[in-house]
Amino acid sequence: MDLSNMSLGDLRNLQEQIKQEMKQREQQDLQKAREQIMAIAQSVGVPLKDLIATSGRGAKSGGKSSSGSVAVRFRNPENESQQWTGRGRQPKWVKEWVEGGNSLDKLRV
């Protein structure tokens, strides 16, 4: 398809057709994914509501886990397993970092 020979109106019509087709395909893909998830859950005998509830990322929770966890905001560059949300008392490694003359911003994720 040679777009350079099309009028602006034709290009806009094509753009609208593409948007409609993409929306339809996204809906089809979403439905297919739902069906596959349901089939997997059924094959292992797990009710879908239990599967969703244990994932901690249900749509109603806005992506947050049901335990109310907070995103990590600081990480130790020398040991990435040491993380801190920025809430509560500073961990020992954070205190040592700051007392060593380093900026807390350098630990920010």
MOPAC internal coordinates of N, CA, C and O (Angstrom, degrees):
PM7 1SCF
backbone

  N    0.0000 0     0.00 0     0.00 0    0    0    0
  C    1.4469 1     0.00 0     0.00 0    1    0    0
  C    1.5360 1   107.98 1     0.00 0    2    1    0
  O    1.2310 1   120.56 1   -56.77 1    3    2    1
  N    1.2889 1   116.54 1   123.23 1    3    2    1
  C    1.4567 1   121.68 1  -179.26 1    5    3    2
  C    1.5270 1   109.01 1   -95.82 1    6    5    3
  O    1.2310 1   120.38 1   -74.93 1    7    6    5
  N    1.3112 1   116.88 1   105.07 1    7    6    5
  C    1.4630 1   121.85 1  -177.48 1    9    7    6
  C    1.5154 1   112.84 1   -73.75 1   10    9    7
  O    1.2310 1   120.17 1   156.01 1   11   10    9
  N    1.3099 1   117.28 1   -23.99 1   11   10    9
  C    1.4636 1   120.29 1  -175.63 1   13   11   10
  C    1.5279 1   112.25 1   -66.74 1   14   13   11
  O    1.2310 1   119.73 1   157.97 1   15   14   13
  N    1.3179 1   118.12 1   -22.03 1   15   14   13
  C    1.4617 1   121.57 1  -179.83 1   17   15   14
  C    1.5236 1   113.19 1   -93.42 1   18   17   15
  O    1.2310 1   120.20 1   179.29 1   19   18   17
  N    1.3297 1   117.21 1    -0.71 1   19   18   17
  C    1.4660 1   120.41 1  -177.49 1   21   19   18
  C    1.5240 1   110.25 1   -89.30 1   22   21   19
  O    1.2310 1   121.32 1   -32.63 1   23   22   21
  N    1.3316 1   115.08 1   147.37 1   23   22   21
  C    1.4636 1   119.62 1   176.54 1   25   23   22
  C    1.5245 1   109.12 1   -75.19 1   26   25   23
  O    1.2310 1   121.22 1   -14.75 1   27   26   25
  N    1.3177 1   115.27 1   165.25 1   27   26   25
  C    1.4639 1   120.31 1   179.45 1   29   27   26
  C    1.5244 1   110.47 1   -60.84 1   30   29   27
  O    1.2310 1   120.63 1   139.27 1   31   30   29
  N    1.3219 1   116.40 1   -40.73 1   31   30   29
  C    1.4683 1   120.38 1   178.24 1   33   31   30
  C    1.5145 1   111.86 1   -61.66 1   34   33   31
  O    1.2310 1   120.80 1   137.02 1   35   34   33
  N    1.3309 1   116.08 1   -42.98 1   35   34   33
  C    1.4665 1   120.33 1   178.05 1   37   35   34
  C    1.5285 1   110.99 1   -63.84 1   38   37   35
  O    1.2310 1   120.74 1   140.59 1   39   38   37
  N    1.3239 1   116.19 1   -39.41 1   39   38   37
  C    1.4665 1   120.05 1   178.58 1   41   39   38
  C    1.5227 1   110.90 1   -64.19 1   42   41   39
  O    1.2310 1   120.67 1   139.76 1   43   42   41
  N    1.3335 1   116.32 1   -40.24 1   43   42   41
  C    1.4678 1   119.53 1   178.32 1   45   43   42
  C    1.5285 1   111.09 1   -65.61 1   46   45   43
  O    1.2310 1   120.69 1   139.60 1   47   46   45
  N    1.3253 1   116.29 1   -40.40 1   47   46   45
  C    1.4650 1   119.68 1   177.04 1   49   47   46
  C    1.5230 1   110.61 1   -62.57 1   50   49   47
  O    1.2310 1   120.90 1   137.46 1   51   50   49
  N    1.3174 1   115.89 1   -42.54 1   51   50   49
  C    1.4603 1   120.72 1   178.23 1   53   51   50
  C    1.5228 1   110.59 1   -62.68 1   54   53   51
  O    1.2310 1   121.04 1   138.20 1   55   54   53
  N    1.3341 1   115.62 1   -41.80 1   55   54   53
  C    1.4626 1   120.29 1   178.93 1   57   55   54
  C    1.5311 1   110.45 1   -60.65 1   58   57   55
  O    1.2310 1   120.07 1   137.60 1   59   58   57
  N    1.3190 1   117.47 1   -42.40 1   59   58   57
  C    1.4634 1   121.47 1   179.25 1   61   59   58
  C    1.5249 1   110.86 1   -65.53 1   62   61   59
  O    1.2310 1   120.75 1   139.12 1   63   62   61
  N    1.3301 1   116.18 1   -40.88 1   63   62   61
  C    1.4615 1   120.00 1   177.47 1   65   63   62
  C    1.5282 1   110.80 1   -62.36 1   66   65   63
  O    1.2310 1   120.93 1   139.71 1   67   66   65
  N    1.3228 1   115.83 1   -40.29 1   67   66   65
  C    1.4722 1   120.43 1   178.97 1   69   67   66
  C    1.5216 1   110.05 1   -64.36 1   70   69   67
  O    1.2310 1   120.24 1   136.09 1   71   70   69
  N    1.3238 1   117.14 1   -43.91 1   71   70   69
  C    1.4705 1   120.42 1   178.43 1   73   71   70
  C    1.5210 1   110.77 1   -58.78 1   74   73   71
  O    1.2310 1   120.93 1   134.10 1   75   74   73
  N    1.3444 1   115.82 1   -45.90 1   75   74   73
  C    1.4649 1   120.35 1  -179.88 1   77   75   74
  C    1.5262 1   110.90 1   -62.18 1   78   77   75
  O    1.2310 1   120.43 1   136.05 1   79   78   77
  N    1.3145 1   116.78 1   -43.95 1   79   78   77
  C    1.4636 1   121.14 1  -179.15 1   81   79   78
  C    1.5333 1   110.66 1   -64.80 1   82   81   79
  O    1.2310 1   120.52 1   138.32 1   83   82   81
  N    1.3209 1   116.60 1   -41.68 1   83   82   81
  C    1.4670 1   120.27 1   179.59 1   85   83   82
  C    1.5268 1   110.38 1   -64.05 1   86   85   83
  O    1.2310 1   120.55 1   137.43 1   87   86   85
  N    1.3100 1   116.56 1   -42.57 1   87   86   85
  C    1.4633 1   120.54 1   179.40 1   89   87   86
  C    1.5242 1   110.68 1   -62.27 1   90   89   87
  O    1.2310 1   120.68 1   136.70 1   91   90   89
  N    1.3266 1   116.30 1   -43.30 1   91   90   89
  C    1.4590 1   121.21 1   179.29 1   93   91   90
  C    1.5312 1   110.75 1   -63.83 1   94   93   91
  O    1.2310 1   120.29 1   136.50 1   95   94   93
  N    1.3135 1   117.04 1   -43.50 1   95   94   93
  C    1.4689 1   120.23 1  -179.60 1   97   95   94
  C    1.5252 1   111.54 1   -67.32 1   98   97   95
  O    1.2310 1   120.39 1   142.00 1   99   98   97
  N    1.3346 1   116.86 1   -38.00 1   99   98   97
  C    1.4652 1   119.89 1   177.04 1  101   99   98
  C    1.5265 1   110.18 1   -61.69 1  102  101   99
  O    1.2310 1   120.49 1   138.62 1  103  102  101
  N    1.3270 1   116.67 1   -41.38 1  103  102  101
  C    1.4660 1   120.26 1   178.46 1  105  103  102
  C    1.5241 1   110.64 1   -65.27 1  106  105  103
  O    1.2310 1   120.57 1   139.30 1  107  106  105
  N    1.3330 1   116.51 1   -40.70 1  107  106  105
  C    1.4605 1   120.36 1   177.94 1  109  107  106
  C    1.5273 1   110.88 1   -63.72 1  110  109  107
  O    1.2310 1   120.26 1   136.33 1  111  110  109
  N    1.3305 1   117.10 1   -43.67 1  111  110  109
  C    1.4627 1   120.92 1   179.28 1  113  111  110
  C    1.5204 1   111.34 1   -63.51 1  114  113  111
  O    1.2310 1   120.85 1   139.20 1  115  114  113
  N    1.3203 1   115.99 1   -40.80 1  115  114  113
  C    1.4601 1   120.59 1   178.81 1  117  115  114
  C    1.5281 1   110.64 1   -63.37 1  118  117  115
  O    1.2310 1   120.55 1   135.88 1  119  118  117
  N    1.3331 1   116.55 1   -44.12 1  119  118  117
  C    1.4600 1   120.35 1   178.86 1  121  119  118
  C    1.5258 1   110.92 1   -63.60 1  122  121  119
  O    1.2310 1   120.68 1   138.54 1  123  122  121
  N    1.3237 1   116.31 1   -41.46 1  123  122  121
  C    1.4672 1   121.09 1   179.10 1  125  123  122
  C    1.5329 1   110.14 1   -62.85 1  126  125  123
  O    1.2310 1   120.37 1   137.57 1  127  126  125
  N    1.3363 1   116.90 1   -42.43 1  127  126  125
  C    1.4660 1   120.98 1   178.70 1  129  127  126
  C    1.5243 1   110.61 1   -63.12 1  130  129  127
  O    1.2310 1   120.44 1   137.60 1  131  130  129
  N    1.3267 1   116.77 1   -42.40 1  131  130  129
  C    1.4730 1   120.18 1   177.82 1  133  131  130
  C    1.5223 1   110.97 1   -59.76 1  134  133  131
  O    1.2310 1   120.86 1   134.80 1  135  134  133
  N    1.3324 1   115.97 1   -45.20 1  135  134  133
  C    1.4592 1   120.28 1   179.88 1  137  135  134
  C    1.5242 1   111.24 1   -62.14 1  138  137  135
  O    1.2310 1   120.17 1   138.85 1  139  138  137
  N    1.3265 1   117.28 1   -41.15 1  139  138  137
  C    1.4623 1   120.56 1   179.28 1  141  139  138
  C    1.5273 1   110.86 1   -65.65 1  142  141  139
  O    1.2310 1   120.53 1   138.27 1  143  142  141
  N    1.3188 1   116.58 1   -41.73 1  143  142  141
  C    1.4661 1   120.16 1   178.93 1  145  143  142
  C    1.5195 1   110.58 1   -63.69 1  146  145  143
  O    1.2310 1   120.67 1   136.64 1  147  146  145
  N    1.3207 1   116.32 1   -43.36 1  147  146  145
  C    1.4664 1   120.32 1   178.32 1  149  147  146
  C    1.5264 1   110.72 1   -61.25 1  150  149  147
  O    1.2310 1   120.41 1   137.26 1  151  150  149
  N    1.3384 1   116.83 1   -42.74 1  151  150  149
  C    1.4606 1   120.71 1  -179.30 1  153  151  150
  C    1.5317 1   111.03 1   -63.77 1  154  153  151
  O    1.2310 1   120.54 1   137.94 1  155  154  153
  N    1.3213 1   116.58 1   -42.06 1  155  154  153
  C    1.4664 1   120.12 1   178.86 1  157  155  154
  C    1.5267 1   110.11 1   -64.71 1  158  157  155
  O    1.2310 1   120.39 1   134.10 1  159  158  157
  N    1.3175 1   116.87 1   -45.90 1  159  158  157
  C    1.4639 1   120.43 1   179.92 1  161  159  158
  C    1.5253 1   110.76 1   -60.21 1  162  161  159
  O    1.2310 1   120.45 1   137.11 1  163  162  161
  N    1.3272 1   116.74 1   -42.89 1  163  162  161
  C    1.4582 1   120.69 1   179.10 1  165  163  162
  C    1.5241 1   111.17 1   -65.68 1  166  165  163
  O    1.2310 1   120.34 1   140.33 1  167  166  165
  N    1.3271 1   116.95 1   -39.67 1  167  166  165
  C    1.4675 1   119.90 1  -176.37 1  169  167  166
  C    1.5245 1   112.58 1   -66.03 1  170  169  167
  O    1.2310 1   120.06 1   153.28 1  171  170  169
  N    1.3150 1   117.48 1   -26.72 1  171  170  169
  C    1.4674 1   120.23 1   178.65 1  173  171  170
  C    1.5214 1   111.80 1  -102.24 1  174  173  171
  O    1.2310 1   120.55 1  -179.33 1  175  174  173
  N    1.3223 1   116.55 1     0.67 1  175  174  173
  C    1.4556 1   121.03 1   175.59 1  177  175  174
  C    1.5178 1   114.69 1    76.08 1  178  177  175
  O    1.2310 1   120.24 1  -152.42 1  179  178  177
  N    1.3064 1   117.14 1    27.58 1  179  178  177
  C    1.4626 1   120.98 1   179.69 1  181  179  178
  C    1.5289 1   108.59 1  -107.77 1  182  181  179
  O    1.2310 1   120.15 1   -56.80 1  183  182  181
  N    1.3305 1   117.33 1   123.20 1  183  182  181
  C    1.4690 1   118.25 1   175.27 1  185  183  182
  C    1.5271 1   110.04 1   -62.66 1  186  185  183
  O    1.2310 1   120.74 1   -41.41 1  187  186  185
  N    1.3156 1   116.18 1   138.59 1  187  186  185
  C    1.4563 1   121.07 1  -176.56 1  189  187  186
  C    1.5166 1   111.64 1   -57.85 1  190  189  187
  O    1.2310 1   119.57 1   141.31 1  191  190  189
  N    1.3298 1   118.42 1   -38.69 1  191  190  189
  C    1.4719 1   120.31 1  -179.80 1  193  191  190
  C    1.5266 1   110.90 1   -61.98 1  194  193  191
  O    1.2310 1   119.79 1   145.03 1  195  194  193
  N    1.3395 1   118.00 1   -34.97 1  195  194  193
  C    1.4659 1   120.62 1   176.60 1  197  195  194
  C    1.5181 1   110.88 1   -69.44 1  198  197  195
  O    1.2310 1   120.68 1   141.50 1  199  198  197
  N    1.3108 1   116.30 1   -38.50 1  199  198  197
  C    1.4545 1   121.22 1   178.95 1  201  199  198
  C    1.5228 1   110.64 1   -62.25 1  202  201  199
  O    1.2310 1   120.70 1   135.54 1  203  202  201
  N    1.3181 1   116.26 1   -44.46 1  203  202  201
  C    1.4618 1   121.01 1  -179.87 1  205  203  202
  C    1.5207 1   110.48 1   -69.87 1  206  205  203
  O    1.2310 1   119.89 1   138.26 1  207  206  205
  N    1.3096 1   117.81 1   -41.74 1  207  206  205
  C    1.4637 1   121.82 1  -177.47 1  209  207  206
  C    1.5235 1   111.65 1   -63.39 1  210  209  207
  O    1.2310 1   119.81 1   144.17 1  211  210  209
  N    1.3142 1   117.96 1   -35.83 1  211  210  209
  C    1.4610 1   120.03 1  -177.80 1  213  211  210
  C    1.5174 1   112.66 1   -82.51 1  214  213  211
  O    1.2310 1   120.13 1   166.28 1  215  214  213
  N    1.3298 1   117.36 1   -13.72 1  215  214  213
  C    1.4651 1   118.88 1  -179.96 1  217  215  214
  C    1.5148 1   111.47 1   -73.22 1  218  217  215
  O    1.2310 1   119.97 1   155.25 1  219  218  217
  N    1.3479 1   117.66 1   -24.75 1  219  218  217
  C    1.4525 1   120.75 1   178.93 1  221  219  218
  C    1.5102 1   113.24 1    75.40 1  222  221  219
  O    1.2310 1   120.04 1  -168.76 1  223  222  221
  N    1.3084 1   117.53 1    11.24 1  223  222  221
  C    1.4627 1   119.90 1  -177.95 1  225  223  222
  C    1.5231 1   110.66 1  -135.80 1  226  225  223
  O    1.2310 1   120.82 1  -135.45 1  227  226  225
  N    1.2908 1   116.04 1    44.55 1  227  226  225
  C    1.4526 1   119.63 1   178.63 1  229  227  226
  C    1.5122 1   111.37 1   -67.18 1  230  229  227
  O    1.2310 1   121.03 1   -22.06 1  231  230  229
  N    1.3259 1   115.63 1   157.94 1  231  230  229
  C    1.4684 1   120.93 1  -177.18 1  233  231  230
  C    1.5223 1   111.41 1   -63.15 1  234  233  231
  O    1.2310 1   120.36 1   146.50 1  235  234  233
  N    1.3401 1   116.91 1   -33.50 1  235  234  233
  C    1.4568 1   119.47 1  -177.45 1  237  235  234
  C    1.5238 1   112.78 1   -71.99 1  238  237  235
  O    1.2310 1   120.50 1   156.86 1  239  238  237
  N    1.3179 1   116.66 1   -23.14 1  239  238  237
  C    1.4611 1   118.76 1  -177.59 1  241  239  238
  C    1.5172 1   112.63 1   -86.45 1  242  241  239
  O    1.2310 1   120.11 1  -179.54 1  243  242  241
  N    1.3137 1   117.40 1     0.46 1  243  242  241
  C    1.4595 1   120.33 1   177.73 1  245  243  242
  C    1.5101 1   113.55 1    70.09 1  246  245  243
  O    1.2310 1   120.47 1  -156.13 1  247  246  245
  N    1.3396 1   116.70 1    23.87 1  247  246  245
  C    1.4454 1   119.52 1   177.95 1  249  247  246
  C    1.5147 1   113.50 1    90.70 1  250  249  247
  O    1.2310 1   119.89 1   169.06 1  251  250  249
  N    1.3194 1   117.81 1   -10.94 1  251  250  249
  C    1.4587 1   120.43 1   178.55 1  253  251  250
  C    1.5196 1   108.52 1   -86.31 1  254  253  251
  O    1.2310 1   120.39 1   -27.78 1  255  254  253
  N    1.2939 1   116.87 1   152.22 1  255  254  253
  C    1.4422 1   119.11 1   177.46 1  257  255  254
  C    1.5104 1   109.63 1   -72.91 1  258  257  255
  O    1.2310 1   121.16 1   -22.74 1  259  258  257
  N    1.3236 1   115.38 1   157.26 1  259  258  257
  C    1.4509 1   119.52 1  -175.89 1  261  259  258
  C    1.5251 1   112.20 1   -70.28 1  262  261  259
  O    1.2310 1   120.05 1   165.82 1  263  262  261
  N    1.3424 1   117.50 1   -14.18 1  263  262  261
  C    1.4566 1   119.85 1   179.54 1  265  263  262
  C    1.5235 1   112.18 1   -82.51 1  266  265  263
  O    1.2310 1   119.93 1   177.14 1  267  266  265
  N    1.3253 1   117.74 1    -2.86 1  267  266  265
  C    1.4553 1   120.82 1   177.68 1  269  267  266
  C    1.5159 1   113.08 1    79.45 1  270  269  267
  O    1.2310 1   119.85 1  -153.19 1  271  270  269
  N    1.3259 1   117.89 1    26.81 1  271  270  269
  C    1.4564 1   119.77 1  -178.64 1  273  271  270
  C    1.5214 1   110.55 1   -67.12 1  274  273  271
  O    1.2310 1   121.28 1   -24.37 1  275  274  273
  N    1.3233 1   115.15 1   155.63 1  275  274  273
  C    1.4540 1   122.48 1  -176.86 1  277  275  274
  C    1.5197 1   108.15 1  -115.51 1  278  277  275
  O    1.2310 1   120.64 1   -35.52 1  279  278  277
  N    1.3041 1   116.38 1   144.48 1  279  278  277
  C    1.4657 1   121.20 1  -178.70 1  281  279  278
  C    1.5248 1   111.06 1   -64.67 1  282  281  279
  O    1.2310 1   121.27 1   -34.47 1  283  282  281
  N    1.3203 1   115.18 1   145.53 1  283  282  281
  C    1.4610 1   121.80 1   177.02 1  285  283  282
  C    1.5181 1   108.77 1   -69.40 1  286  285  283
  O    1.2310 1   120.42 1   -46.73 1  287  286  285
  N    1.3333 1   116.80 1   133.27 1  287  286  285
  C    1.4668 1   121.01 1   179.41 1  289  287  286
  C    1.5208 1   112.50 1  -114.15 1  290  289  287
  O    1.2310 1   120.63 1   160.42 1  291  290  289
  N    1.3457 1   116.41 1   -19.58 1  291  290  289
  C    1.4606 1   120.21 1  -178.66 1  293  291  290
  C    1.5237 1   109.10 1  -135.09 1  294  293  291
  O    1.2310 1   120.79 1   -38.46 1  295  294  293
  N    1.3238 1   116.10 1   141.54 1  295  294  293
  C    1.4564 1   121.14 1   179.88 1  297  295  294
  C    1.5184 1   108.78 1  -139.41 1  298  297  295
  O    1.2310 1   120.73 1   -41.09 1  299  298  297
  N    1.3299 1   116.22 1   138.91 1  299  298  297
  C    1.4482 1   122.76 1   178.73 1  301  299  298
  C    1.5267 1   109.10 1   -73.72 1  302  301  299
  O    1.2310 1   119.25 1   -61.90 1  303  302  301
  N    1.3265 1   119.04 1   118.10 1  303  302  301
  C    1.4721 1   120.54 1  -178.45 1  305  303  302
  C    1.5259 1   112.49 1   -66.94 1  306  305  303
  O    1.2310 1   120.26 1   159.57 1  307  306  305
  N    1.3204 1   117.10 1   -20.43 1  307  306  305
  C    1.4644 1   120.55 1  -179.72 1  309  307  306
  C    1.5253 1   111.89 1   -88.36 1  310  309  307
  O    1.2310 1   120.49 1   159.87 1  311  310  309
  N    1.3252 1   116.67 1   -20.13 1  311  310  309
  C    1.4656 1   121.60 1   179.62 1  313  311  310
  C    1.5236 1   107.25 1  -150.61 1  314  313  311
  O    1.2310 1   119.96 1   -85.65 1  315  314  313
  N    1.3191 1   117.68 1    94.35 1  315  314  313
  C    1.4590 1   122.00 1  -172.81 1  317  315  314
  C    1.5179 1   113.94 1   -66.71 1  318  317  315
  O    1.2310 1   120.20 1   168.69 1  319  318  317
  N    1.3382 1   117.22 1   -11.31 1  319  318  317
  C    1.4628 1   118.91 1   176.17 1  321  319  318
  C    1.5279 1   110.70 1   -75.88 1  322  321  319
  O    1.2310 1   120.41 1   164.43 1  323  322  321
  N    1.3318 1   116.82 1   -15.57 1  323  322  321
  C    1.4625 1   121.21 1   177.42 1  325  323  322
  C    1.5248 1   108.54 1   -89.90 1  326  325  323
  O    1.2310 1   121.65 1   -67.27 1  327  326  325
  N    1.3379 1   114.45 1   112.73 1  327  326  325
  C    1.4547 1   121.24 1  -176.74 1  329  327  326
  C    1.5222 1   109.66 1  -131.63 1  330  329  327
  O    1.2310 1   121.28 1   -22.06 1  331  330  329
  N    1.3289 1   115.17 1   157.94 1  331  330  329
  C    1.4618 1   120.55 1   179.56 1  333  331  330
  C    1.5166 1   108.56 1  -146.22 1  334  333  331
  O    1.2310 1   120.64 1   -41.60 1  335  334  333
  N    1.3267 1   116.38 1   138.40 1  335  334  333
  C    1.4664 1   121.34 1  -179.52 1  337  335  334
  C    1.5199 1   112.57 1   -81.25 1  338  337  335
  O    1.2310 1   120.34 1   165.40 1  339  338  337
  N    1.3191 1   116.95 1   -14.60 1  339  338  337
  C    1.4637 1   120.30 1  -176.05 1  341  339  338
  C    1.5168 1   111.42 1    93.42 1  342  341  339
  O    1.2310 1   120.69 1   179.21 1  343  342  341
  N    1.3040 1   116.28 1    -0.79 1  343  342  341
  C    1.4674 1   121.10 1   178.56 1  345  343  342
  C    1.5188 1   109.44 1  -105.24 1  346  345  343
  O    1.2310 1   121.20 1   -29.26 1  347  346  345
  N    1.3017 1   115.32 1   150.74 1  347  346  345
  C    1.4594 1   119.77 1   178.38 1  349  347  346
  C    1.5228 1   111.63 1    75.25 1  350  349  347
  O    1.2310 1   121.71 1    13.23 1  351  350  349
  N    1.3282 1   114.34 1  -166.77 1  351  350  349
  C    1.4662 1   119.94 1  -179.06 1  353  351  350
  C    1.5171 1   110.73 1   -66.45 1  354  353  351
  O    1.2310 1   121.35 1   -32.76 1  355  354  353
  N    1.3119 1   115.02 1   147.24 1  355  354  353
  C    1.4607 1   119.68 1   176.02 1  357  355  354
  C    1.5190 1   109.17 1   -69.88 1  358  357  355
  O    1.2310 1   120.09 1   -45.62 1  359  358  357
  N    1.3189 1   117.43 1   134.38 1  359  358  357
  C    1.4634 1   119.54 1   175.27 1  361  359  358
  C    1.5315 1   110.06 1   -64.84 1  362  361  359
  O    1.2310 1   121.10 1   -18.66 1  363  362  361
  N    1.3169 1   115.50 1   161.34 1  363  362  361
  C    1.4581 1   121.28 1  -178.10 1  365  363  362
  C    1.5285 1   111.65 1   -56.07 1  366  365  363
  O    1.2310 1   120.15 1   138.14 1  367  366  365
  N    1.3337 1   117.32 1   -41.86 1  367  366  365
  C    1.4550 1   120.05 1  -177.90 1  369  367  366
  C    1.5247 1   111.84 1   -65.22 1  370  369  367
  O    1.2310 1   119.91 1   148.92 1  371  370  369
  N    1.3431 1   117.78 1   -31.08 1  371  370  369
  C    1.4661 1   121.20 1   177.54 1  373  371  370
  C    1.5231 1   109.50 1   -71.04 1  374  373  371
  O    1.2310 1   120.63 1   134.45 1  375  374  373
  N    1.3362 1   116.39 1   -45.55 1  375  374  373
  C    1.4687 1   120.36 1   178.72 1  377  375  374
  C    1.5208 1   110.91 1   -58.86 1  378  377  375
  O    1.2310 1   120.56 1   135.01 1  379  378  377
  N    1.3300 1   116.54 1   -44.99 1  379  378  377
  C    1.4533 1   120.39 1  -179.98 1  381  379  378
  C    1.5324 1   110.94 1   -63.71 1  382  381  379
  O    1.2310 1   120.34 1   142.40 1  383  382  381
  N    1.3075 1   116.96 1   -37.60 1  383  382  381
  C    1.4682 1   121.87 1   179.04 1  385  383  382
  C    1.5267 1   110.56 1   -61.92 1  386  385  383
  O    1.2310 1   121.13 1   131.00 1  387  386  385
  N    1.3417 1   115.45 1   -49.00 1  387  386  385
  C    1.4692 1   120.58 1  -177.93 1  389  387  386
  C    1.5236 1   110.90 1   -68.86 1  390  389  387
  O    1.2310 1   120.30 1   138.38 1  391  390  389
  N    1.3314 1   117.02 1   -41.62 1  391  390  389
  C    1.4601 1   120.61 1   178.74 1  393  391  390
  C    1.5294 1   111.73 1   -64.98 1  394  393  391
  O    1.2310 1   120.42 1   156.69 1  395  394  393
  N    1.3164 1   116.80 1   -23.31 1  395  394  393
  C    1.4618 1   121.60 1   177.53 1  397  395  394
  C    1.5265 1   112.24 1   -79.89 1  398  397  395
  O    1.2310 1   120.55 1  -174.75 1  399  398  397
  N    1.3308 1   116.55 1     5.25 1  399  398  397
  C    1.4579 1   120.50 1   177.25 1  401  399  398
  C    1.5203 1   114.46 1    88.36 1  402  401  399
  O    1.2310 1   120.27 1  -170.01 1  403  402  401
  N    1.3204 1   117.08 1     9.99 1  403  402  401
  C    1.4655 1   121.01 1  -179.92 1  405  403  402
  C    1.5226 1   110.96 1   -91.50 1  406  405  403
  O    1.2310 1   120.80 1   -25.36 1  407  406  405
  N    1.2964 1   116.07 1   154.64 1  407  406  405
  C    1.4566 1   121.85 1   179.69 1  409  407  406
  C    1.5251 1   110.57 1   -84.72 1  410  409  407
  O    1.2310 1   121.01 1   -42.08 1  411  410  409
  N    1.3211 1   115.67 1   137.92 1  411  410  409
  C    1.4638 1   121.19 1   177.31 1  413  411  410
  C    1.5415 1   110.14 1   -62.88 1  414  413  411
  O    1.2310 1   120.30 1   151.33 1  415  414  413
  N    1.3124 1   117.03 1   -28.67 1  415  414  413
  C    1.4700 1   121.34 1   179.39 1  417  415  414
  C    1.5277 1   112.36 1   -61.19 1  418  417  415
  O    1.2310 1   120.14 1   152.40 1  419  418  417
  N    1.3198 1   117.33 1   -27.60 1  419  418  417
  C    1.4627 1   120.61 1   179.86 1  421  419  418
  C    1.5191 1   111.91 1   -70.01 1  422  421  419
  O    1.2310 1   120.43 1   162.99 1  423  422  421
  N    1.3345 1   116.79 1   -17.01 1  423  422  421
  C    1.4603 1   121.18 1   178.84 1  425  423  422
  C    1.5226 1   111.95 1   -92.88 1  426  425  423
  O    1.2310 1   121.09 1   168.92 1  427  426  425
  N    1.3356 1   115.52 1   -11.08 1  427  426  425
  C    1.4704 1   120.21 1  -174.98 1  429  427  426
  C    1.5166 1   111.04 1   -64.13 1  430  429  427
  O    1.2310 1   121.22 1   -43.89 1  431  430  429
  N    1.3290 1   115.26 1   136.11 1  431  430  429
  C    1.4703 1   122.53 1  -179.34 1  433  431  430
  C    1.5117 1   108.89 1   -82.10 1  434  433  431
  O    1.2310 1   120.10 1   180.00 1  435  434  433

